Amino acid sequence: MRRAIILALGVAAIVLPNGALPTSAHALTADFRACLTKARSEPANADCARSEQQRQEARLKAAWTRLRTASRVRDGQHVALLEAAQKRWETFRQDHCRFVSTRAIGGYSQVYWGARCTARLAEQRVTDLNQRLKAYKR
Amino acid sequence: MIRRIHSLLAPRIAAAAFAAGLAMFGNAQAQAMSPVGQACYEQATTNAQMMACAGAEYERQEVALNRMVGKVKEELAVADKRRLPRFEIALRRWRGWRDAECAARADLVRGGSAAPLVRLRCLASLTERQSALLKESLE
């Protein structure tokens, strides 16, 4: 009986390597989806999420720098409001993703969920910042 | 007669200017609206009516968010109560960010009559987005 359970778990681990993945993939970028399609284990899934996180962090940094520079057409009060909002967003993202990552305690799955959440919110923030940029260019 | 025409047209002209200002600055952020909110907004012809639509939309989104927060808490109570404090911290942080973000967006039209409307639409839009994010966390 014990051997049967161990065997079943082993088969499930091979056949369902992406068992922990969400049913809705709408939030994932094409690069991330392509990486996950090739991934065959939890460590590989976590690597995909970390790569996605790095990609989105680089985009976020560039978008924020562009916006911060463009916002200088306005006065110091406006720039201060903009910076305060960005700081609060960082804190929100950190705590939200900490919460999301705890859907799996420990191991690669927790890494996967944390990195995926961080990347997802960064991607959304980049869209917001880029849209805001248009207001300074009018 | 001229005074009557003026009194009839003035609110519409003001609303058009208001909407133009919103389109130029405040609407630079995509701000989604529920179909009810959109219909209300399309029929509004004065600043006051637009404000009323935006206020009602914000209230609708707050109600929807509170419902979603309740669902997440129910789920956590069943699945893992230890995650509840983290969820509440995250929610507080989100409110802090939303208010700061909407203050910054409204500041794009500082001093203008569109500023309170931009702020309200921003609050409604980000509240709607948070509901969607929490829904995702349940999947």
Interface residues (C-beta under 8 A of the other chain):
Chain A: P22 T23 S24 A27 Q77 H78 L81 L82 A84 A85 R88 W89 T91 F92 Q94 D95 H96 R98 F99 V100 T102 R103 Q124 D128 Q131 R132 K134 A135 R138
Chain B: M24 F25 A28 Q29 A30 D80 R82 R83 R86 F87 I89 A90 R93 W94 G96 W97 A100 E101 A103 A104 R105 D107 L108 R110 R129 L133 E136 S137 E139
